[in-house]
Amino acid sequence: MVITMDTMKGLKRTHYCGEVEGVGTAVVVGGYVQKIRDMGTLIFIDLRDRTGIVQLAFDETTDKSVFEKAASCHSEYVLMAKGTVRERESKNDAIKTGSIEIFVDDLRILAKAQTPPFEITDKTNVNEELRLKYRYLDLRRKPLQDNIILRSKIAKSARDYFYENGFIEIETPMMIKSTPEGARDYIIPSRVHHGKFYALPQSPQMYKQLLMISGFDRYIQLARCFRDEDLRADRQPEFTQIDLEMSFVDVEDILEIGEGFIKRLFKDVLGKDIPTPLPRLTYKEAMERYGSDKPDTRFEMEIINLSDLVKDCGFGVFTSAIEAGGSVRAICAKNAANTLTRKEIDKLTEYVRGIGAKGLAFIRWVEDAPNCSFAKFMTEDEMSAILDRCGAEKGDVVLIVADKDRITLPTLGALRLKVAKQLDIIKDGFNFLWITQFPFFEYDEETNSYVAMHHPFTMPDDDCIEYLESAPEKVTAKAYDLVLNGTELSSGSIRINDYELQQKMFRALGLSDEEIAAKFGFLVEAYKYGAAPHGGMGIGLDRIAMIMCGAESLRDVVAFPKVQNASELMTNSPDVVDEKQLEELAIQPIKEEKE
């Protein structure tokens, strides 16, 4: 028989599927068909919603029309069912409602469904591109729904915490003036002002500073941000940050409010206690010890400086690096000799060459005496000193890089993480870390000039201001990052609030008066009318959700994500627009070249 579509008339949902309880209770539930077991005189339907699954039961005592409807159902049909809760004969401990079922006396088929392109199950080996093309189906799976729900809890916890601490939520514009912020802007052509463009904000940076100048004192926003840059697992072209700014504060005040939020967030969402105060390292300490300004501290393997031990040795690779102003540094991988075979070390050598190093020296201690790639150039005392400095013992592997520090440190930082993954020594847990006292400037070898490591509104440390123009490499900033398990969660700083100092900073960055006026004129003008000391930071909501969920990619915590080439497979975005729209924007359509 043909079953027509029903309506909800006369039925109102009383319970979510995963929350049904109370034997003898009359309930109404709605959801999607997960699975059907038709045994002739018995039919069982697993009905699913975002809270879980409940079993619907039908037997020979069920009204014939209701039974026939149940028999006609297929996977992903949308149903509403009314019935009485009763105890299940065959219990299922794998689901929350596994000890009860609903004996149905009224069933409505609200929507039929074609067979989906993949099965809606918790675990899936389906190609990710196919799942993203049918993202609305992928989002029916419990793991993804749990991730999105956890993300919502993060947003609620943030609002609760910052509201309770006197912050005011203020929305800033989405169409703004394009200003240099590090990455490429996404730009929007103006229909009214031909040849002129808005930009989507990379962050609300200048607006939140203007809000401090406006006297709002404490600002918070769950801000949408956009950056036209190459994607990776922890990066999307559009993302959300928990953005905050405070007036009449210094670094300690902002770190304190940030730590309070982290403590509250993990308690609210995961029920975990995060001990505070959080550990801190200066940028210099982090680079020297871990080779990264976002180190993963869930395992040891810190970088060891061997320069003083080998500066007069017979190995030219080491001595020439030191003579050129560089260093010789190492990591010691404990109990790694069986895993890091010569073949694996050769692969690691190719890996470090691919990221800028000239090569990789090693000591691999398997037999009674260690095997060393440079042993013939070293005395016995020199080798013994290296092993002692590294704390190396039988079964260990020492990996050494010699070059300028800007090569040596990040190379060993990346190598440290790669080896730790190979050895499977990264512990579970949440290791937070503040990184402070960043260099204000970094040298850009392409332009042979210094650029701001964060942004040009960052306040230099008080004792560094005199070096702004004479020795920029000595200038450190009142800037700080929050790192979790090797991922940068937040970046922030105290801002310059003095007009003269801001002008001096712009000049140190090589900006002319005309460039300053064109790019930042409105902000510089605002400083003339008095600006309270202020600072803030933006905490990546997507990234913290990814780590709290244990997800491997931001795509797992974003409802409708982009893929590697910044396209969205479900809607086929970006796409062409018709020529009339382009004409209104005074944009010339691209003509395809004829072969």
N, C-alpha and C positions, 0 to 999 in steps of 0.2 A: 504494500500500500504506500501511497505518497503521503509523507508527513509535511504539512504546511508549517510556516513559521508562526510561532506563538508570540504573545506579548507578555509583559510582566503584570498585567492588570490583576489586581487582587492579591498580589504577592509583594512583600517588602522584605529585603534581606535583614535577618536578625543576627546572624553570626558570620564571621569569616571562617573559611574551611579549616584552617589550622587551629581555630579557637573553639571549636564545637566541644562541648562537654555536658555532663549531667544526664545520666540514663533516665529516660522517661520524659525528657524535655522536648517540646515541639519547637522545631527550628526551620528557618528558611536560609538556604545558602545559594551562592552564585559563583560560577567559575568556568574554567576550561576543562574539557575531558582530557585527562592524562592517559588513561588506559581503560579498556573494557575487557571483562572476562564473561563471556556468554556461554553458560553451561546447560542451555536448553530451558529447564524450568527455573534456573537461577541466573540472574545477571548482577554483576558487580561493576560499578563505574567508579574509578578514582577521579574525583573532582579537585581541581587545583586552582588556588588563587595565590596572591603574594605572601600569604601567611603560612601556606602549607597545603596538605592534601587530606581529604576526608573520603571515606568509602560510602557510596550510595548502594543500597541493597534493594533488589526486586525479586519476588518469588511468585509461586502459583496463587497466592492470596492477593497479590497486587491487582488493582483494576486493570482490565485487559488493555484499554487504550493507553494507559501509562506504561504498561509492560512493553507494548509495541513501540512506543516512542523510545524507550530505553534500548530496545533491540536495534533500532535504526540509527543510533548514535555512532559517531566515529571520532577519532582523535581530533582534538582542538575544537570540537563543537562547543558553543557557548550555551550553558544550561542554567536554569534556576530550578531548585528542588525544595519541596516542602515535605517534612516528615517528622518522625519521632526517633530520638536517639536511643539506641539499644546497645547492649554489650556484644562485641564481636566474638564469634566462635573461634576463629583463627586469628590470633593476635599478631600484630606487626610492630615490633619494637623499633623499627627504623624510622617511623614517623610519629609525630606528637600525638595524633589521634588514633594510634594503632590499636587501642583497646576497645574502641567503640565504632559504630557505623550509624548511618541514617537509613531507617526503613521508610522508603519514599511512598507518599500517597498522591503527590501532585508534581508533575514534571513538565517544564516548559523548555522547548528548544528555541532559544532566542536568536541564534545565528549558526548556520552550517559552515563547514570549513573544507576546503580542498585538502588533499594530502600535502603536508608541508614539504619543502625541499630538503629538510633534514629533521630528524627526530628531536623533539623538545625534551632533553634529558639533562641531568645535572652535569654529567661528564660527557664530553664530546670530542671526537677526533676530526670533526668536520673542518674543512679548509676555512680559515678566518675570513678570506675575501667573500666566500659565499654567505657566511654568517653576517658579515657587515652589509651585504647587499639586501639581506632580509633582516635588518637589525631589529625591527619590531617583533619578529619571531624569536630572535636570539635573546631579546630582553625578557621573554617569558621564562627563561631558564632561571632556576632558583639562585645559582651562584651570582649571576649578574644582578638579579633583583636585590639580593642581599647587599651587594656592593653599593648600588644606588641608594638603598635605604640607609646604609651606614654613612654615606656621603651627606645625606639629608640631616642625619643626627649630628655630624660635624658642624654643619651650618647652624643648626639650632643651638648647639653648645656655644659656638662662637658668639652668636647674638646675645644669648643669655649672659655670658661672662662679661662682655664688653658693655652691655647695657647696665649691668650691675655695678660696673666700675666707672660710670659717668660718661661713657662715650655716646656721641650722637651719630646716628646713621644718616649719611648724606650721599645722594647720588651725584656723580659727576658726569659730564657730557660724553657721549659715545662718538660724536663727530667733532674732531678738534683740529687745531693747527698742527701741521707736521713739524716736529722738532727732532733734533738728533738724540736718540736714546740708546744707541748700540746696535739694534737690529733694524731691518727694513720695515718701514711702515706699510700697512695695507691702506691704499688711498681710494677716496671716493670722489668722482668728478661732480662738480656743481652744475646743475641745470640752469640756475639763475646767473651764476658768475662764470661764464665760459672761460676755459683755460685755467681755472683755479680749482683747487682740490681740498677736501677735508682728509684727515687721517683717522683711522681707528686707533684708540689709545694703546700704546705698549704698556702703560701703567697710568694711574691718575696722578703721577708725581707732582706736576706743577699746580694742578688744581687743589690737591690736598695742602700744599704749602700756602696757596692763596687763602684757603679756608682758615689756616692758622693766623694769617695776617688779618683775616676778617674777624678774628676774636672768638672762634668756636671752641678752641682749647683742646677738645678731644673728639676726633673724627674716626668713624669706622665705616667700612663699606665692603660688601662681598662683590668685588669689582671684576667685571669682565675685561680681559686684556688680550691684545692681539699682536703677534709678531710674525712677520714673513721671513721665516728662517727654516733651515733644513730640520726635518723631524727625526726623532729617535724614540726609544721606549718611554722616556720620561719627559717628552716634550710634545705639545700640540700647538697648532697655530693660534688657537683661541683657548684661553684658560681662565680660571677663576682664582683670585687671590684675596685672602682676608687682609684688607688694607687698613692700616691705622696710622694716625699721626697725633702727636701730643705737643702741647706748648709748655714752656717753663720747666723743661726737663733736660737731663744729660743722659749719657749712655746708660748709667746704672738704672735710672728710672724705667727706661724702655726695656732693658733686659729683664727687670723684675716683673713688669706687666706681661712680657712675653712668656716668662717661665710660669707665671700664674695661670695663663691660658693653657699652656701645654699640660700642666698638672690637672686642671679642671677637665680638659678635653678627654684625656685618656681615662680619667675616672668615670666621666659621663658615658662615654661610648664603649669602652672596653672593660671597664671595671678594674683598671690597673692603676697602681700607685707609682708615679714617676718621682723618684727622689730629687729634691731641689736643695740648694742651688745646682744648676747643671754645670758640668765641667767646662773649662775654658782653655783655649790655646790661642796665642797670638798667631797671626799669619806666618810669621817667620818660624815659630816653633812647629807649626803644622807641616810646613814644607820641609823643614829639616828632618822631622821624625817620620813623616808619612808620605812625603812627596806630593801632597795634594792639599788644596784649601777646603776640601770637603772629604776628609778621611773617614774610612770605615774603621771604627775602633773596636769592633766585635772580635778581633783577633790581634795577635801581637805582630811579630815580624816588622819591627821598626827599622828605619834606615840607619846604617852605621857609617860614620866618616872614617876612612882609612888613610886620608891624605898624609897625615903626619908620619904614619908608619912606612909609607912607600915613596916619599918624596925623593929619596936618594937611592932607590933600588935600581936594578939593572934593566927593568922592563920599560922600554921607551913609551909605550902607550900610556902608562901611569904618569911617568915623569913629565912628558910633554903636556899632558892635560893640566897638571898642576902649574907648570911654568907659564901656561897661557892664561892663568888666573882661574882655572877650574878646580875640580876636586875628583877624588876617587872614593866612591861610596858603594855600599853593599847591603844586601838583605840576606838573612840566614833562615832558610826554610828547614825547620826541625823535622826529623824523621821523614825526610822527603826523598832519600836516595833511591828507594825502590820505585817511586812514582816518576821522579825526574831522571829518567835514563838519559844516556848520551843523545839518543834520537830526540827525546823531548826537549833537551837543552838546545839542540840545534834548531828546533821549532821556535823556542823562546828567543833565540838569537835573531832569527828572521823577524820575529814579532817586534823586538826593540828597534831593529833597523827600520822597520816600517813606520815607527813613530818618532824617528829623528836621531836615534843613537847610532854610533859607528859600529858597535859590536857589543859582545857580552863575554866577560871572563868568568870562570867558574872554578869552584873547588867542590868535588863530589867525593864524599867519604864513605866508601863501601867496604873496602878491605881494611887491613890493619893500618895501612898508610893512606892518606887522602890522595885522590887523583886530581891534579891541578893543571889547568890549561896553560899556565904561565910559570910552572915550577922551575924550569931551567934558568929563568932569569933571577930567581930569588935565592937568598941564603936561607939556611935552616932557621936562623933566628928570626928573619923577616917573616917566614911562613908561620912560625910558631906565634909571633905577635899578632898576625892577622886572625888566626884561629882563636886565640885568646880574646881579642877584641870582639869578635863575632859570637863568642860563646859556642863555637862549633864543636860538635862531638861526632863520633862514629854514627853514621846513618843520616847525617845532615848534608845539605847542599847550600853553598854560599854563591850568590850571583852578584857580579861586580860590574859597574859601569863607570867609565872615566870620560869626563868631558866638562864643559862649562856647566855651572849649576843650573842654568835655565834648561839644559838638556838632561843632566844627571838626575835631578830631583824628580821631575814629573815622569821620566822614564821608569825609575825605580818605583814610583808611586803606582803607575799602571801595572808594572810587572808584579808588584806585591799583591795586588788585587787578583790578577790572573792566576798566579800560583796558588793563592788561598782557595780559589774556586776549584782548581785542579785537585788540591789536597783535601777539599771538603772540611775546612777547619773554621768556617765562619759560623759563629754561634747564633742561636735564635735570641731574640730580644730586641729592645729598643734602646740604642745608644745615642743619646743626644750630646751635642757639643756646640759651644759657641766659638766662633773664630772672630778674633778682634784685631784691631790695629793693622788694617790692610794698608799696603802702599797706596798713596793717593794717585800716583801716576804709574802707568806702564808704558814701556817703550815700544812703539810701533815701527818695526824694521822696514816695512813697505814704504812708509811716509817719512822715515827718519825723524820722528817727532814723538813727544810725550802726549799721551791721551789719558783722560780720567778713567781709572779702573772701575769706579761705580758711575757717578754722574757729576757734572760740574757744580752741583749745589751742595756737595758734601763738605762738611767742616773739617779742616785739617786739625791735627792735634796741636794744642796751644804752643808747644815748644818747637814746632816745625814751620810755623808761618814765615819765619825769616828766610827759609830756604826755598820758598815758592819759585822764585825766578833764578836764583843762583845755583841751587843744587836740588832739582826736583826729585832725584832718586832718593833723597833723605827724608822726604815728606811722607808721614803716615797720616791716616785719616781716622776720624771718629766714625768708623764704619764697622759693621758686624754682620755675620751670617749665622744662621741657625742650621746645623747639619744633623741629619738623622740617618744612621746606618749608611753613610757614604753618599747621601743625597742632600743637596742643598734645598732646604725647605723655605728659607727666608733670607732676604737681604735687606739691610737698612742702614741708616746713618743719622747722625745729627746734621742738620742743614745749616748752611751759612745764612745768617740773618742780618748781616751788615752790608750795606750797599757798597762801601769802598772795598771791603774784602772780596765781595763777589766780583767786582770789576777787575781786581788784581788777579783773581783766579781765572777769569776768562782770558786775560792777557797771557797768563802763564801757559794756557792751552793754545796760544797762538791765534786767538780770535780777534779780528779787527773790530773797531767801534761799530762799523756798518753791519758786520755779521752779528754782533751782540744785539743790536737794535732790531735786526730782521728776525732773529730766531727767538730771542728771550726778552724783547723790549717790554712787554706787558708785565713780566715778573720783576724785572729790574726797576721799572717805574713804581711798582707796588712797594718795594723795599724803601723807597724814599719817604713813605708815610708811616714808618715804624713797624718793625716785625719782632714779635716775641721770639726768644730762643725756642727752637722746636726741632723735632726729629720723629722718625717713625720707621716702619718696615712693612713689607708685604709678605704674608705667609701663604705659600702655594697650597690651596685647598685640594687641588687634584693630586698633587704629589703626596701630601700627608694621607689622603684617602687611599692611595695606591699602597702605601707602606702598611697602614693599619689593616687593610684587607688582605695583605699578603699577595697582592696581584703582581704580575710580571710587567704590566704595561699600563700606561694611562688610559688606553682604550678600554680597559676593563672597569674603569670607574667613571667614564664619561658616557652619557646616554647615547649620543650620536657623534662618534669621533671621526676624525679624518685619518687617512692612511699616509704612507710614507711620502707620497707626492702631493700632500695637502688636499686631496680630493675626498669627497664623501660618496661612497659607492651606492648608497641607498637611493639618493635623490639625483645622482649624477651631477654633483656640484663640484667645481664651477662649470657653467655651461654658457653657450652663446646666447646673446639677446638679439632681438630683431633690429633691423636697421633704423626703424623709426625712433627707438629708444636712443640709439647712438647719435642720431641727428639732433635730438633734443639736447644732448650733452655736448654737442659740437665735437664728437669723436669720429674720426675717419675709420670705417671698418677695414679690417685687414683683408687684402685681396690675396687669394690663393694663387701661388705661382703656377703657370702653365708649363707642362713638361715639353 
